[in-house]
Amino acid sequence: MKIQIKNLGVLKQAEFTLGDLTIICGGNNTGKTYATYALFGFLYSWRQIFSIEIESDKIEQLLAEGAARIDITEYIEQAQQIVLQGCQDYTQQLSKIFATSADRFKETEFYVNLDTKHIQLNSRFERRMSTASSDIFSMTKSEESTELVITLLVEQEKAKIPVDIIERIIADALKDIIFAQLLPNPFIASAERTGAAIFRKELNFARNRLLEEMGQADQQINPIELLFKDYEDYALPIKTNVEFTRKLESLVKKSSFIVGNYADVLSDFADIIGGEYSVSRNDELYYQPKGKRVKLAMDESSSAVRSLLDIGFYLNHEAQHGDLLLVDEPELNLHPENQRRIARLFARLVNLGIKVFITTHSDYLIKELNTLIMLNHDKPHLQRIAKEEGYQKAELLRAEKVKVYIAEEARIQLEGKTRKSKYQTLTPANIDPEFGIEARSFDKTIETMNRIQEAIVWGEE
């Protein structure tokens, strides 16, 4: 999946490809968060912005005969156009995603290129439309089949559902069959996550406003569509962070695929935070330091504990194969040693089948990922070093799984002009299997500091 951007915040023109591990590094105010938020917003809302039209005769056939068949391949042939139109519609909604003025995005372009030529239809699909009292109709697709079969489960006179709702439900099913395999389910931990952990009860504005909106509505509305209402005061990633922390009491009833299968991953995470999180029956959130009986509220806990809260609950209760975990500045409030350990945790997740996308200012994190790439060879001395330093094979990374981009200023020769013009972009960094990531964003600063210190020590001679 390739993302192309024009005039998004400070990013004038840029593109990046989503890898198993994607890293954007660079200085402050260089567009890293803009790229991250825009990507998250698209992945969060593509089901609402993609438009699929269901032929009216299929609905008539369903209601008249009790069944209808839809050829999925006809919609696969339209996939590129569906994505293109969806990206254009999404660009018009960016002001809602960022909770700011629409004027800032008047010249913005945001496109996602998907590999729609290799869509697979070898999975089974089943979904039912139900009311409180009964099932109304079912939608099924058998393995290897290219048809979606819709079957009415009640007598025609009892199927009192507006046609437009039936069309929308069928369209949603087709979207999932065609596009869900190409677009990962996103989970984001924004840079504002520390504050959300402290004020989660005070910041449950989304629930209150949703209930208020629905209570005032004089017709049936789709709650998901409220995403695009004008009342949004917070950027979507921040809002979803708040919503996630607000619903922790119900969340803890679920278990991710990591629980029970990869207990060592959760143990490593517990070592990083030095304890564990818990939610009481009265919805109080606590942190309990390892080996101690005391339970600390979030405002009593360290900033590191708060900044990793979302990731901790995600790993325990939400994570699924194929997800995309986006973390804005994972090094936030972490000691350098824990920055190294969080890098190794991300590598483990990548190797377990979770895609990871991070923005970072941390040289420690990048260097640790370099180590994981450089150690991933069969050379005896590298195996010896890995064993001596405590690295596990499950943490080692293949270079081809990693994409790194530097948010920086570049120069381009404009047509008809003799001078090169400057513009902000994302430049791919070289990743060598032997030497790791070429992260010049940090190297220049480190070299400058080394030069100054060498002058201080040896300048008198």
HUDA-V596287 format. One record per pair of residues at least 24 apart in sequence whose ideal C-beta (glycine too) atoms are under 10 Angstrom apart, sorted by the first residue. I is the first residue (numbers start at 1). J is the second residue. If there is no record, write none. Layout:
{{I,J} {I,J}}
//
This chain:
{{1,39} {1,43} {1,112} {1,113} {1,114} {1,115} {1,182} {1,183} {1,184} {1,324} {1,355} {2,111} {2,112} {2,113} {2,114} {2,115} {3,35} {3,38} {3,39} {3,42} {3,87} {3,110} {3,111} {3,112} {3,113} {3,426} {4,87} {4,109} {4,110} {4,111} {4,112} {4,113} {5,31} {5,34} {5,35} {5,38} {5,39} {5,108} {5,109} {5,110} {5,111} {5,425} {5,426} {6,91} {6,107} {6,108} {6,109} {6,110} {6,111} {7,104} {7,105} {7,106} {7,107} {7,108} {7,109} {7,110} {8,34} {8,35} {8,37} {8,38} {8,91} {8,94} {8,98} {8,104} {8,105} {8,107} {8,108} {8,109} {8,110} {8,424} {9,33} {9,34} {9,35} {9,37} {9,38} {9,94} {9,98} {9,100} {9,104} {9,105} {9,108} {9,424} {10,34} {10,407} {10,409} {10,423} {10,424} {10,425} {11,35} {11,38} {11,108} {11,407} {11,423} {11,424} {11,425} {11,426} {12,107} {12,409} {12,410} {12,412} {12,421} {12,422} {12,423} {12,424} {12,425} {13,109} {13,410} {13,412} {13,423} {13,424} {13,425} {13,426} {14,405} {14,407} {14,410} {14,423} {14,424} {14,425} {14,426} {14,427} {15,111} {15,113} {15,405} {15,425} {15,426} {15,428} {16,357} {16,403} {16,404} {16,405} {16,425} {16,426} {16,427} {16,428} {17,113} {17,403} {17,405} {17,428} {18,43} {18,112} {18,183} {18,184} {18,324} {18,355} {18,357} {18,403} {19,350} {19,355} {19,356} {19,357} {19,400} {19,401} {19,402} {19,403} {19,404} {19,431} {20,324} {20,347} {20,349} {20,350} {20,351} {20,353} {20,354} {20,355} {20,356} {20,357} {20,397} {20,398} {20,400} {20,401} {20,402} {20,403} {21,343} {21,346} {21,347} {21,349} {21,350} {21,351} {21,354} {21,355} {21,356} {21,357} {21,358} {21,369} {21,372} {21,373} {21,397} {21,398} {21,401} {21,402} {21,403} {21,404} {22,324} {22,326} {22,355} {22,356} {22,357} {22,358} {22,359} {22,401} {22,402} {22,403} {22,404} {22,405} {23,346} {23,356} {23,357} {23,358} {23,359} {23,360} {23,365} {23,366} {23,369} {23,402} {23,403} {23,404} {23,405} {23,406} {23,429} {23,431} {23,437} {23,439} {24,328} {24,357} {24,358} {24,359} {24,360} {24,403} {24,404} {24,405} {24,406} {24,407} {24,426} {24,429} {24,441} {25,358} {25,359} {25,360} {25,361} {25,362} {25,363} {25,365} {25,366} {25,404} {25,405} {25,406} {25,407} {25,408} {25,429} {25,437} {25,439} {25,440} {25,441} {25,442} {26,359} {26,360} {26,361} {26,405} {26,406} {26,407} {26,408} {26,409} {26,424} {26,426} {26,427} {26,439} {26,441} {26,442} {27,361} {27,406} {27,407} {27,408} {27,409} {27,441} {27,445} {28,361} {28,407} {29,407} {29,424} {30,359} {30,406} {30,407} {30,408} {30,409} {30,424} {30,425} {30,426} {30,441} {31,359} {31,407} {31,408} {31,424} {31,425} {31,426} {32,191} {32,328} {32,329} {32,358} {32,359} {32,360} {32,361} {32,405} {32,406} {32,407} {32,426} {33,98} {33,190} {33,191} {33,235} {33,237} {33,328} {33,329} {33,359} {33,407} {34,94} {34,98} {34,108} {34,407} {34,424} {35,110} {35,357} {35,359} {35,405} {35,407} {35,426} {36,188} {36,190} {36,191} {36,237} {36,326} {36,327} {36,328} {36,329} {36,357} {36,358} {36,359} {37,94} {37,97} {37,98} {37,188} {37,190} {37,235} {37,236} {37,237} {37,238} {37,326} {37,328} {38,90} {38,91} {38,94} {38,97} {38,98} {38,105} {38,108} {38,110} {38,236} {39,110} {39,112} {39,186} {39,188} {39,324} {39,326} {39,357} {40,97} {40,186} {40,187} {40,188} {40,190} {40,235} {40,236} {40,237} {40,240} {40,324} {40,326} {40,328} {40,357} {41,90} {41,93} {41,94} {41,96} {41,97} {41,98} {41,110} {41,186} {41,188} {41,227} {41,235} {41,236} {41,237} {41,240} {42,86} {42,87} {42,90} {42,91} {42,93} {42,94} {42,97} {42,110} {42,111} {42,112} {42,183} {42,186} {43,112} {43,183} {43,184} {43,185} {43,186} {43,187} {43,188} {43,324} {43,326} {43,357} {44,97} {44,185} {44,186} {44,187} {44,188} {44,227} {44,236} {44,237} {44,240} {45,86} {45,89} {45,90} {45,93} {45,96} {45,97} {45,224} {45,227} {45,228} {45,236} {46,82} {46,83} {46,86} {46,87} {46,90} {46,112} {46,175} {46,179} {46,180} {46,182} {46,183} {46,186} {47,86} {47,171} {47,172} {47,175} {47,176} {47,179} {47,180} {47,183} {47,224} {48,86} {48,89} {48,90} {48,93} {48,172} {48,175} {48,222} {48,224} {48,225} {48,227} {48,228} {49,82} {49,83} {49,85} {49,86} {49,87} {49,88} {49,89} {49,90} {49,91} {49,92} {49,93} {49,227} {49,228} {50,79} {50,82} {50,83} {50,85} {50,86} {50,87} {50,89} {50,90} {50,171} {50,172} {50,174} {50,175} {50,178} {50,179} {50,183} {51,81} {51,82} {51,85} {51,86} {51,89} {51,171} {51,175} {52,78} {52,79} {52,82} {52,167} {52,168} {52,170} {52,171} {52,172} {52,173} {52,174} {52,175} {52,178} {52,179} {53,78} {53,82} {53,167} {53,171} {54,150} {54,163} {54,164} {54,166} {54,167} {54,168} {54,169} {54,170} {54,171} {54,174} {55,167} {56,163} {56,167} {58,148} {58,150} {58,166} {58,167} {58,170} {59,150} {59,163} {59,164} {59,166} {59,167} {59,170} {60,163} {61,150} {62,137} {62,150} {62,151} {62,152} {62,156} {62,159} {62,163} {62,166} {62,170} {63,137} {63,152} {63,156} {63,159} {63,161} {63,163} {63,166} {64,152} {64,156} {65,152} {65,156} {66,137} {66,150} {66,151} {66,152} {66,153} {66,154} {66,155} {66,156} {66,159} {67,137} {67,138} {67,149} {67,150} {67,151} {67,152} {68,137} {68,139} {68,148} {68,149} {68,150} {68,151} {68,152} {68,170} {69,145} {69,147} {69,148} {69,149} {69,150} {69,151} {70,139} {70,141} {70,146} {70,147} {70,148} {70,149} {70,150} {70,170} {70,173} {70,174} {71,146} {71,147} {71,148} {72,119} {72,121} {72,125} {72,141} {72,145} {72,146} {72,147} {72,148} {72,173} {72,174} {72,177} {72,178} {73,119} {73,121} {73,146} {73,147} {73,178} {74,146} {74,174} {75,119} {75,148} {75,171} {75,174} {75,175} {75,177} {75,178} {75,179} {76,116} {76,117} {76,119} {76,121} {76,146} {76,174} {76,177} {76,178} {76,179} {77,116} {78,116} {78,178} {79,114} {79,115} {79,116} {79,117} {79,119} {79,178} {79,179} {79,182} {80,113} {80,114} {80,116} {80,117} {81,116} {82,114} {82,116} {82,174} {82,175} {82,178} {82,179} {83,111} {83,112} {83,113} {83,114} {83,116} {83,179} {83,182} {83,183} {84,111} {84,112} {84,113} {86,111} {86,112} {86,175} {86,179} {87,111} {87,112} {87,113} {92,228} {93,227} {93,228} {93,236} {94,236} {95,230} {95,232} {96,227} {96,228} {96,229} {96,230} {96,231} {96,232} {96,235} {96,236} {97,227} {97,228} {97,232} {97,235} {97,236} {97,237} {97,239} {98,232} {98,234} {98,235} {98,236} {98,237} {99,231} {99,232} {99,233} {99,234} {99,235} {99,236} {99,238} {99,239} {100,232} {100,235} {112,182} {112,183} {114,178} {114,179} {114,181} {114,182} {114,183} {115,182} {116,178} {116,179} {116,182} {118,181} {118,182} {119,177} {119,178} {119,179} {119,181} {119,182} {120,144} {120,181} {120,182} {121,145} {121,146} {121,147} {121,177} {121,178} {121,181} {122,181} {123,177} {123,180} {123,181} {125,149} {125,173} {125,174} {125,176} {125,177} {125,180} {126,173} {127,169} {127,170} {127,172} {127,173} {127,176} {127,177} {128,153} {128,169} {129,153} {129,159} {129,161} {129,165} {129,166} {129,169} {129,170} {129,173} {131,158} {131,159} {131,160} {131,161} {133,158} {134,158} {136,160} {136,161} {136,166} {136,169} {137,161} {137,166} {137,169} {137,170} {139,169} {139,170} {139,172} {139,173} {139,174} {139,176} {139,177} {140,173} {141,173} {141,174} {141,177} {148,173} {148,174} {148,177} {162,220} {165,220} {165,222} {168,222} {172,224} {180,322} {181,322} {183,322} {183,324} {184,320} {184,321} {184,322} {184,323} {184,324} {184,325} {184,326} {184,354} {184,355} {184,357} {185,318} {185,319} {185,320} {185,321} {185,322} {185,323} {185,324} {185,325} {185,355} {186,237} {186,240} {186,323} {186,324} {186,325} {186,326} {186,355} {186,357} {187,240} {187,241} {187,244} {187,310} {187,311} {187,314} {187,315} {187,318} {187,319} {187,320} {187,323} {187,324} {187,325} {187,326} {187,327} {187,354} {188,236} {188,237} {188,238} {188,240} {188,241} {188,244} {188,310} {188,314} {188,324} {188,325} {188,326} {188,327} {188,328} {188,357} {189,237} {189,240} {189,241} {189,244} {189,307} {189,308} {189,309} {189,310} {189,311} {189,312} {189,314} {189,325} {189,326} {189,327} {189,328} {189,329} {189,330} {189,332} {189,358} {190,234} {190,235} {190,236} {190,237} {190,238} {190,239} {190,240} {190,241} {190,242} {190,310} {190,326} {190,327} {190,328} {190,329} {191,237} {191,238} {191,241} {191,307} {191,327} {191,328} {191,329} {191,330} {191,332} {191,359} {192,234} {192,235} {192,237} {192,238} {192,241} {192,242} {192,328} {192,332} {193,237} {193,238} {193,241} {193,242} {193,244} {193,245} {193,306} {193,307} {193,308} {193,309} {193,310} {193,311} {193,327} {193,328} {193,329} {193,332} {194,241} {194,298} {194,303} {194,304} {194,305} {194,306} {194,307} {194,308} {194,309} {194,310} {194,332} {194,333} {195,238} {195,241} {195,242} {195,306} {195,307} {196,234} {196,238} {196,239} {196,240} {196,241} {196,242} {196,243} {196,244} {196,245} {196,246} {196,298} {196,306} {196,309} {196,310} {197,241} {197,242} {197,245} {197,248} {197,277} {197,285} {197,287} {197,298} {197,299} {197,301} {197,303} {197,305} {197,306} {197,307} {197,308} {197,309} {197,310} {198,245} {198,285} {198,297} {198,298} {198,299} {198,300} {198,301} {198,303} {198,306} {198,309} {199,242} {199,245} {199,298} {199,299} {200,241} {200,242} {200,243} {200,244} {200,245} {200,246} {200,247} {200,248} {200,283} {200,285} {200,298} {200,309} {201,245} {201,246} {201,283} {201,284} {201,285} {202,242} {203,234} {203,238} {203,239} {203,241} {203,242} {203,243} {203,245} {203,246} {204,242} {204,243} {204,245} {204,246} {204,247} {205,231} {205,232} {205,233} {205,234} {205,239} {205,242} {205,243} {205,246} {206,232} {206,234} {206,239} {206,240} {206,242} {206,243} {206,246} {207,242} {207,243} {207,246} {207,247} {209,233} {210,243} {237,326} {237,328} {240,310} {241,309} {241,310} {241,328} {244,309} {244,310} {244,313} {244,314} {244,318} {245,285} {245,298} {245,309} {245,310} {245,313} {246,283} {247,283} {247,313} {248,277} {248,278} {248,279} {248,283} {248,284} {248,285} {248,309} {248,310} {248,313} {248,317} {249,279} {249,280} {249,281} {249,282} {249,283} {249,284} {249,285} {250,279} {250,283} {250,317} {251,279} {251,313} {251,314} {251,316} {251,317} {251,318} {252,277} {252,278} {252,279} {252,313} {252,316} {252,317} {253,279} {253,317} {254,316} {254,317} {254,318} {255,316} {255,317} {255,318} {255,319} {256,313} {256,314} {256,315} {256,316} {256,317} {256,318} {256,319} {256,320} {256,321} {256,323} {256,354} {257,318} {257,319} {257,320} {257,321} {257,323} {257,352} {257,353} {257,354} {258,314} {258,315} {258,316} {258,317} {258,318} {258,319} {258,320} {258,348} {258,349} {258,352} {258,354} {259,315} {259,316} {259,317} {259,319} {261,352} {262,315} {262,319} {262,348} {262,349} {262,352} {262,394} {264,348} {264,392} {264,394} {265,315} {265,316} {265,319} {265,345} {265,348} {265,349} {265,352} {265,394} {266,312} {266,315} {266,316} {268,315} {268,341} {268,342} {268,344} {268,345} {268,348} {268,392} {268,395} {269,308} {269,311} {269,312} {269,315} {269,316} {269,341} {269,342} {269,345} {269,348} {270,312} {270,316} {271,338} {271,341} {271,345} {272,304} {272,305} {272,308} {272,311} {272,312} {272,334} {272,335} {272,337} {272,338} {272,339} {272,340} {272,341} {272,342} {272,344} {272,345} {273,301} {273,302} {273,304} {273,305} {273,306} {273,307} {273,308} {273,309} {273,311} {273,312} {273,334} {273,338} {274,302} {274,304} {274,305} {274,338} {275,301} {275,305} {276,312} {276,316} {277,301} {277,305} {277,308} {277,309} {277,312} {277,313} {277,316} {279,313} {285,309} {285,313} {287,312} {302,333} {303,332} {303,333} {303,334} {304,332} {304,333} {304,334} {304,335} {304,338} {305,333} {306,332} {306,333} {307,331} {307,332} {307,333} {307,334} {308,332} {308,333} {308,334} {308,338} {308,342} {308,345} {311,342} {311,345} {311,346} {311,349} {314,354} {315,345} {315,349} {315,354} {319,349} {319,352} {319,353} {319,354} {320,353} {320,354} {321,352} {321,353} {321,354} {322,353} {322,354} {322,355} {323,349} {323,353} {323,354} {323,355} {323,356} {324,354} {324,355} {324,356} {324,357} {325,349} {325,350} {325,354} {325,355} {325,356} {325,357} {325,358} {326,355} {326,356} {326,357} {326,358} {326,359} {327,356} {327,357} {327,358} {327,359} {327,360} {328,357} {328,358} {328,359} {328,360} {329,358} {329,359} {329,360} {329,361} {329,362} {329,365} {330,356} {330,358} {330,359} {330,360} {330,362} {330,365} {331,358} {331,360} {331,361} {331,362} {331,363} {331,364} {331,365} {331,366} {332,360} {332,361} {332,362} {334,362} {334,364} {334,365} {335,364} {336,362} {336,363} {336,364} {336,365} {336,367} {336,368} {337,364} {337,368} {338,364} {339,363} {339,364} {339,365} {339,366} {339,367} {339,368} {340,364} {340,365} {340,367} {340,368} {340,369} {340,371} {341,365} {341,368} {342,368} {343,367} {343,368} {343,369} {343,370} {343,371} {343,372} {343,395} {343,397} {344,368} {344,369} {344,371} {344,372} {344,390} {344,391} {344,392} {344,394} {344,395} {344,396} {344,397} {345,395} {346,372} {346,395} {346,397} {347,371} {347,372} {347,373} {347,376} {347,391} {347,392} {347,394} {347,395} {347,396} {347,397} {347,401} {347,402} {348,372} {348,392} {348,394} {348,395} {348,396} {348,397} {350,395} {350,397} {350,398} {350,401} {350,402} {351,393} {351,394} {351,395} {351,396} {351,397} {351,398} {351,401} {352,394} {355,401} {356,401} {356,402} {357,403} {359,405} {359,407} {360,439} {360,441} {360,442} {361,441} {361,442} {362,442} {363,439} {363,441} {363,442} {363,443} {363,445} {363,446} {364,442} {365,439} {365,442} {366,404} {366,429} {366,436} {366,437} {366,439} {366,441} {366,442} {366,443} {367,436} {367,437} {367,439} {367,442} {368,395} {368,436} {369,397} {369,402} {369,404} {369,431} {369,436} {369,437} {369,439} {370,397} {370,402} {370,431} {370,432} {370,435} {370,436} {370,437} {370,438} {370,439} {371,395} {371,396} {371,397} {371,436} {372,396} {372,397} {372,398} {372,402} {372,436} {373,397} {373,398} {373,399} {373,400} {373,401} {373,402} {373,431} {373,432} {373,433} {373,434} {373,435} {373,436} {373,437} {374,399} {374,432} {374,433} {374,434} {374,435} {374,436} {374,437} {375,436} {376,401} {376,433} {377,433} {377,434} {379,434} {397,431} {397,433} {397,436} {398,433} {399,431} {399,432} {399,433} {399,434} {399,435} {399,436} {399,437} {400,431} {400,433} {401,431} {402,429} {402,431} {402,436} {402,437} {403,428} {403,429} {403,431} {404,428} {404,429} {404,430} {404,431} {404,436} {404,437} {404,438} {404,439} {404,441} {405,429} {405,441} {406,438} {406,439} {406,440} {406,441} {406,442} {407,441} {408,440} {408,441}}
//
